Amino acid sequence: MERDGLRREVGLIGLMWASVGSIIGSGWLYGAEKAVVAAGPAAILSWLIGAVAIVLLALVHAELGGMFPVAGGTARYPHYAFGGLAGMSFGWFSWLQAATVAPIEVEAMIGYAGHWHWARGFQHATDGTLTTSGFVVAVVLMAVFVVVNFLGVRILAHTNSAATWWKVAVPLAAIFIIAAGNFHPRNFTEHGFAPFGVHGVLSAVSSSGIIFALLGFEQAIQLAGESRDPQRDLPRAMIGSVAIGAAIYVLLQVVFIAALPLGTFAHGWTKLDYPGISGPWAGLATLVGLGWLSAVLYLDAVVSPGGTGLIYTTATSRVSYGLARNGYAPKLFVRTDARGVPWFGLIVSFVTGVVCFLPFPSWQQLVSFITSASVLMYAGAPLAYGVFADRLPHRERPYRLPGGKVLSPLSFVVANLIIYWSTWDTLWRLGVAIVLGYVLLGGYAFYATRKGLPDAPRLDWKAAQWLPVYLLGMGVISWQGGFGGQGHLALWWDILVIAVFSLAIYYWARASASLSGEIERSIEEVAVAEVPVH
């Protein structure tokens, strides 16, 4: 039996743990080591910068999530504010982000599993890429994520909640147990606190997995269509999850630096090395005489990324559900089975995940790519927030962001800085993926319009006139900048350029957005079409 409605069966804990479970994934297993190599002990500042950036974005999303509790919300706020063209674009960014996280987590699971002899043949020793047998294992793990999702959202929420309790407990235990007898304050100044300067601190934010690690608060929004009380629970779930995740990650970085024996970084942080560094935390535990903790961490290295991959597989199907509701994808993505599961979206998320193992076969490559796609997705929320503040001032807001008129443009600036710091080498690849999205979704929109289908999207070019300038402008600035580009923009000047450009785009988008009546009609169309199943 097929239907078009989702089941409202998820409470506050289920929503919060969906977000926390996404935040605490493979990022904690690798992030501290990658960040300290890039920035030295000043990686702590990188985490704090990343945490502030994500908090700003989460606060904006918290107000929007309370206002519009719909499935796949991150793909739909720009649709309401700017019409079809912008909605299709940010919807694609959202889907691209969600669809590529599960493969990253599978990569992390296989990477840590290499500790065991039977799993060492899954990756090439030279570059960590997947072997043929590793590719088969990766496909099987993706299939497991999909099968659990097919069991229904209630079982999914319980499964994820159980995994998340474990995922939170293990890094907290590692923090306190390792720090108890292995905290060396001298480590923070041995080669200077910031040996690579400001450039190292800023580049670590994007390229070392910091932002990637902190991503995931939006998972509560993607499940909004299945929440029992979304207006009340969504803001609490997002803000609470970011607070928990940021606190854990900052403590992990401090303890990782302090616990390392001096000999491991005697030749500088870029040459950090010790036995078992391929599994940084487990190897460190062994190094300081905590072999039993190392065994627990290797087990967690399967559970933790696995839980995150599971919930992002869910998110991918919900974002595609939202895209179809808005008319950007075939209605087949809206169909749900007897358990309220959007089955076709799950199948497509599986196929996409498998394809991701081909062009981006290593964790580090995938992380750089997905960080940019993620923040590009998040950038749509501050833009939509500014529009709703102007056009819908009297609409009910269960959570109202204090100082929103200042924090909203600031969060847009911050999002674009993170995109810029991802480096030009990553951004030009992201540009190719964006073009592919326009071919796929634009092709369907053209087909639906030509055929006169009732769900054909209205591509509002006027309201999205700023969009091509924004995307091309970010590409040009990155190309000319000092983070993998031509180096024609010196540090600090590039930040100023990004800030001025971002504010110009923000206020241009706000001025050219859809009118109040058009926004209300878009919201009403979704409300009428999306009848939840209780």
C-alpha positions in Angstrom: 0.0 0.0 0.0 1.3 3.4 -1.0 0.4 6.8 0.4 1.7 10.4 0.2 1.9 11.2 4.0 4.5 10.9 6.6 3.8 9.7 10.1 4.1 12.1 13.1 5.8 9.7 15.5 9.0 11.5 16.7 9.3 13.4 20.0 11.8 15.9 21.3 14.4 13.3 22.3 14.1 11.6 18.9 14.6 15.0 17.1 17.5 16.1 19.3 19.2 12.7 19.1 18.8 12.7 15.3 20.8 16.0 15.3 23.3 15.0 18.0 23.8 11.6 16.3 24.6 13.4 13.1 27.1 15.8 14.8 28.9 13.1 16.7 30.1 10.9 13.8 33.4 10.3 12.1 34.4 13.9 12.8 35.4 13.1 16.4 37.5 10.2 15.3 39.7 12.2 12.9 39.0 15.9 13.5 41.3 16.6 16.4 44.3 15.1 14.6 43.7 16.7 11.2 43.1 20.1 12.9 46.3 20.1 15.0 48.4 19.1 11.9 46.9 22.1 10.1 46.9 24.7 12.8 49.0 23.4 15.8 47.6 24.0 19.2 45.7 27.0 17.8 43.3 24.4 16.4 41.4 25.1 19.6 40.6 28.5 18.1 39.6 26.8 14.9 37.0 24.8 16.8 35.7 27.8 18.6 35.4 29.7 15.3 33.6 26.7 13.8 31.3 26.4 16.8 30.3 30.1 16.7 29.6 29.9 13.0 27.4 26.8 13.4 25.6 28.3 16.4 24.7 31.4 14.3 23.4 29.2 11.5 21.5 27.0 14.0 19.8 30.0 15.6 18.5 31.2 12.3 17.3 27.7 11.4 15.6 27.4 14.8 13.3 30.3 14.1 12.5 29.0 10.5 12.0 25.4 11.7 9.4 26.6 14.2 7.6 28.7 11.6 7.6 26.0 8.9 7.6 22.5 10.3 7.8 20.6 7.0 9.8 17.6 5.9 13.1 18.5 4.2 12.8 22.1 5.5 16.3 23.3 4.5 15.3 22.6 0.9 12.1 24.6 1.2 12.7 27.9 2.9 14.4 29.5 -0.1 11.5 28.1 -2.2 9.0 30.1 -0.1 11.1 33.3 -0.1 12.4 33.4 -3.7 10.3 31.1 -5.8 11.2 28.2 -8.0 14.7 28.9 -9.3 16.2 29.7 -5.9 14.2 26.9 -4.3 15.4 24.4 -6.9 19.0 25.6 -6.4 19.2 25.4 -2.6 17.1 22.2 -2.7 19.9 20.7 -4.8 22.5 21.9 -2.4 20.6 20.3 0.5 20.2 17.0 -1.3 23.8 17.0 -2.4 25.0 17.5 1.2 22.7 14.9 2.7 23.4 12.3 0.0 27.2 12.4 0.4 27.5 12.2 4.2 26.7 8.5 4.5 29.5 7.5 2.1 31.9 9.6 4.3 30.9 7.7 7.4 31.3 4.4 5.6 34.8 5.4 4.6 35.5 6.2 8.3 34.2 2.8 9.4 36.4 1.0 6.9 39.4 3.1 7.8 39.3 2.4 11.5 38.4 -1.3 10.8 41.9 -1.6 9.2 43.1 -2.1 12.8 41.9 -5.6 12.5 43.9 -8.0 10.3 40.9 -9.3 8.4 40.0 -5.7 7.3 43.4 -4.5 6.1 42.7 -5.5 2.6 39.8 -3.1 2.2 42.0 -0.1 1.6 45.2 0.5 -0.4 48.1 1.1 2.0 49.5 4.0 -0.1 46.6 6.4 -0.2 43.8 4.9 1.8 41.5 4.4 -1.3 39.2 1.5 -1.5 40.2 -1.8 -2.9 37.7 -4.0 -4.8 36.8 -5.9 -1.6 36.6 -2.6 0.3 34.2 -1.3 -2.3 32.0 -4.3 -1.9 32.0 -3.9 1.9 31.1 -0.2 1.5 28.1 -1.1 -0.7 26.9 -3.6 1.9 27.1 -1.0 4.7 25.1 1.5 2.6 22.5 -1.2 2.0 22.2 -1.8 5.8 21.5 1.9 6.3 18.7 1.7 3.8 17.2 -1.5 5.2 17.0 0.0 8.7 15.2 3.0 7.2 12.7 0.8 5.5 11.6 -0.4 9.0 9.9 2.9 9.6 10.6 6.2 11.4 9.7 5.0 14.9 12.1 2.1 14.7 14.7 4.4 13.1 14.3 6.9 15.9 14.8 4.2 18.6 17.7 2.7 16.8 19.4 6.1 16.3 18.7 7.1 20.0 20.4 4.0 21.3 23.4 4.5 19.0 23.6 8.2 20.0 23.7 7.4 23.8 26.7 5.2 23.0 28.3 7.8 20.6 28.1 10.6 23.3 29.3 8.4 26.2 32.5 7.1 24.5 34.1 10.4 23.5 33.2 11.8 27.0 34.9 8.7 28.6 37.9 9.1 26.3 38.2 12.8 27.4 38.3 12.2 31.1 40.2 8.9 31.2 43.0 10.0 28.9 43.3 13.5 30.5 43.4 12.0 34.0 47.0 10.9 33.8 48.3 12.4 30.5 47.8 16.1 30.5 50.9 18.0 29.5 50.5 21.8 29.4 53.9 22.2 27.8 52.5 20.7 24.6 50.5 23.9 23.8 53.7 26.0 23.5 56.4 23.6 22.5 56.5 24.8 18.9 54.5 27.9 19.5 50.7 28.1 20.1 50.0 29.1 16.4 53.0 27.9 14.4 51.1 28.4 11.1 49.5 31.7 11.9 46.1 32.9 11.2 46.0 31.2 7.8 46.4 27.8 9.5 43.7 28.6 12.0 41.2 29.6 9.3 42.0 26.9 6.8 41.6 24.2 9.5 38.0 25.4 10.0 36.9 24.0 6.6 39.7 21.7 5.3 40.4 19.7 8.5 36.9 18.5 9.1 35.9 21.0 11.8 32.8 22.3 10.1 32.0 18.9 8.8 32.2 17.5 12.4 29.8 20.2 13.7 27.3 19.8 10.9 24.0 17.9 11.5 21.8 20.1 13.6 19.5 20.4 10.6 18.5 16.7 10.8 15.7 17.7 13.2 14.4 20.0 10.5 14.5 17.3 7.9 12.3 15.1 10.2 9.9 18.0 11.0 7.1 16.4 9.0 7.3 13.4 11.3 7.5 15.4 14.6 4.6 15.2 17.1 5.0 18.8 18.2 7.4 20.5 15.7 6.8 24.2 16.8 7.9 23.5 20.3 10.5 20.7 19.8 12.4 21.8 16.7 14.2 24.9 18.1 15.0 23.0 21.3 16.4 20.1 19.4 18.7 22.1 17.1 20.1 24.5 19.8 20.6 21.7 22.3 22.3 19.5 19.8 24.8 22.2 18.8 25.6 23.0 22.4 26.3 19.3 23.2 28.4 18.7 20.0 30.5 21.9 20.3 31.3 21.3 23.9 32.5 17.7 23.2 34.6 18.6 20.2 36.4 21.5 21.9 37.2 19.3 24.9 38.4 16.5 22.6 40.9 18.9 20.8 42.3 20.2 24.1 42.8 16.7 25.5 44.3 15.3 22.3 47.0 18.0 22.2 47.7 17.8 25.9 48.0 13.9 26.0 50.5 13.5 23.2 54.0 12.5 24.2 56.6 15.1 23.1 58.3 12.7 20.8 55.2 12.4 18.6 55.6 16.0 17.3 59.3 16.5 17.9 59.8 17.7 14.3 56.7 20.0 14.3 53.0 19.5 14.1 53.0 18.8 10.3 55.1 15.7 11.1 53.0 14.4 13.9 53.4 10.6 14.0 53.0 7.7 16.3 52.1 4.0 15.9 48.4 3.7 15.1 47.9 7.3 14.0 45.6 6.1 11.2 43.1 5.7 14.0 44.2 8.8 15.9 42.3 8.3 19.2 42.6 4.6 19.5 46.3 4.8 18.6 46.8 7.5 21.3 45.1 5.4 23.9 47.5 2.5 23.2 50.4 4.9 23.2 49.6 6.1 26.7 49.1 2.6 28.1 45.3 2.4 27.9 45.0 -0.6 25.6 41.5 -1.5 26.9 40.2 2.0 26.0 41.8 1.5 22.6 39.6 -1.6 22.0 36.5 0.4 23.0 37.4 3.2 20.6 37.9 0.8 17.7 34.4 -0.6 18.4 33.1 3.0 18.6 34.7 3.7 15.2 32.1 1.4 13.7 29.1 2.4 15.8 29.7 6.2 15.7 30.0 6.8 12.0 27.4 4.1 11.4 24.8 6.0 13.4 25.5 9.2 11.5 25.4 7.4 8.1 22.0 5.9 9.1 20.4 9.2 9.9 21.8 11.0 6.9 20.3 8.2 4.7 17.0 9.2 6.3 17.7 12.9 5.6 18.4 12.3 1.9 15.1 10.6 1.3 13.3 13.5 3.2 15.0 16.2 1.2 14.1 14.5 -2.0 10.5 14.2 -0.6 10.6 18.0 -0.1 12.0 18.6 -3.6 9.2 16.6 -5.1 6.6 18.4 -3.0 7.9 21.7 -4.4 7.7 20.3 -8.0 11.4 20.0 -8.7 11.5 16.2 -8.9 9.0 13.5 -10.0 6.1 12.7 -7.7 7.5 9.2 -7.3 9.8 10.7 -4.5 6.7 11.6 -2.5 5.2 8.1 -2.5 5.5 6.4 0.9 4.9 2.8 1.8 2.6 1.4 4.6 5.2 2.5 7.2 5.2 6.0 6.0 8.7 5.6 4.4 9.5 7.5 1.1 10.8 4.4 -0.5 12.0 5.7 -3.8 14.1 8.4 -2.2 15.8 5.8 -0.1 16.7 3.7 -3.2 18.1 6.8 -4.9 20.1 7.7 -1.8 21.6 4.2 -1.8 22.6 4.5 -5.5 24.1 8.0 -5.0 26.1 6.8 -2.0 27.6 4.0 -4.0 28.5 6.4 -6.8 30.3 8.6 -4.3 32.8 5.9 -3.6 34.1 6.3 -7.1 35.2 9.9 -7.6 35.9 10.7 -3.9 37.4 7.5 -2.5 39.1 8.8 0.6 37.7 10.5 3.8 39.7 13.7 3.5 38.6 14.3 -0.1 34.9 13.7 0.7 35.1 15.9 3.8 36.4 19.0 1.9 33.7 18.6 -0.7 30.8 18.0 1.6 31.8 20.9 3.9 31.3 23.4 1.0 28.1 21.8 -0.2 26.8 21.9 3.4 27.5 25.5 4.1 26.2 26.5 0.7 23.0 24.8 1.7 22.9 26.6 5.0 23.5 30.0 3.4 19.9 29.9 2.0 18.4 30.1 5.5 19.8 33.6 6.5 18.6 34.9 3.1 15.1 33.4 3.7 15.1 34.7 7.3 15.6 38.3 6.1 12.8 38.0 3.6 10.3 36.5 6.2 11.2 39.3 8.6 10.2 41.8 6.0 7.3 40.1 4.3 5.8 38.0 7.1 6.4 40.1 10.3 3.2 38.9 12.0 3.5 35.2 11.3 3.6 33.0 14.4 7.2 32.3 15.6 7.4 29.7 18.4 11.1 30.7 18.7 12.2 34.3 17.9 15.9 34.9 17.3 17.1 37.8 19.5 18.8 40.4 17.3 17.8 38.6 14.2 18.2 41.6 11.9 21.9 41.7 12.8 22.7 38.0 13.3 21.0 37.0 10.0 23.3 38.9 7.7 26.2 38.1 9.9 25.5 34.4 9.6 25.4 34.7 5.8 28.8 36.4 5.9 30.2 33.6 8.1 28.7 30.9 5.8 30.5 32.4 2.8 33.8 32.7 4.7 33.6 29.0 5.5 32.9 28.2 1.8 35.9 30.4 0.8 38.2 28.7 3.3 37.3 25.3 1.8 39.9 26.1 -1.0 39.5 26.7 -4.7 40.4 23.0 -5.5 37.3 21.9 -3.7 35.0 24.7 -4.9 35.6 24.2 -8.6 34.5 20.5 -8.1 31.5 21.8 -6.2 30.7 24.0 -9.2 30.6 21.0 -11.5 28.2 19.3 -9.1 26.0 22.4 -9.1 25.9 22.4 -12.9 24.9 18.7 -12.8 22.0 19.6 -10.5 20.7 22.3 -12.8 20.8 19.8 -15.6 18.8 17.2 -13.6 16.3 19.4 -11.8 16.1 22.0 -14.6 15.5 19.2 -17.1 12.6 17.9 -15.1 11.2 21.4 -14.6 11.4 22.0 -18.3 9.7 18.6 -19.0 6.9 19.2 -16.4 6.2 22.7 -17.8 6.1 21.5 -21.5 3.8 18.6 -20.5 1.6 20.9 -18.5 1.9 18.8 -15.4 0.0 20.2 -12.4 3.1 20.1 -10.2 5.3 22.0 -12.6 7.4 24.5 -10.6 7.1 28.3 -11.2 10.7 29.4 -11.9 10.6 33.0 -10.6 13.6 34.5 -12.4 13.1 38.0 -11.0 13.1 37.0 -7.4 16.3 35.0 -7.9 18.2 37.5 -10.1 20.9 37.7 -7.5 21.6 34.0 -7.5 23.9 33.6 -10.5 25.9 36.6 -9.4 26.3 35.1 -5.9 27.5 31.6 -7.2 29.8 33.0 -9.8 31.1 35.7 -7.5 32.0 33.2 -4.8 33.8 31.2 -7.4 35.8 34.2 -8.7 36.8 35.3 -5.2 38.0 31.8 -4.3 39.9 31.6 -7.6 41.7 34.8 -6.9 42.2 34.2 -3.2 44.9 32.7 -1.1 43.2 29.5 -0.1 44.2 27.3 -3.0 43.6 30.1 -5.6 45.9 32.5 -7.5 46.9 34.4 -4.3 46.0 37.8 -5.6 43.8 38.6 -2.6 46.0 38.8 0.6 44.8 37.5 3.9 42.4 40.0 5.7 41.7 41.7 2.4 40.0 38.6 1.2 37.9 38.4 4.3 36.9 42.0 3.8 36.0 41.3 0.1 33.9 38.3 1.2 32.1 40.4 3.9 31.2 43.3 1.5 30.2 40.9 -1.3 28.0 38.8 1.1 26.2 41.9 2.5 25.6 43.2 -1.0 24.0 39.8 -2.0 22.0 39.6 1.2 20.3 43.0 0.8 19.9 42.5 -2.9 18.2 39.2 -2.4 16.0 40.6 0.4 14.9 43.5 -1.9 14.1 41.3 -4.9 12.4 38.4 -3.1 8.8 37.2 -3.7 6.0 39.4 -2.5 4.0 38.6 0.7 1.0 37.2 -1.2 3.2 34.9 -3.3 5.0 33.6 -0.2 1.7 32.9 1.5 0.4 31.0 -1.6 3.6 28.8 -1.7 3.2 28.0 2.0 -0.5 27.2 1.5 0.1 25.0 -1.4 2.5 22.8 0.6 0.2 22.8 3.6 -2.7 21.6 1.5 -0.7 18.9 -0.3 1.2 17.6 2.7 -1.3 15.9 4.9 0.5 14.0 7.7 -0.4 10.5 8.8 -0.8 10.0 12.5 
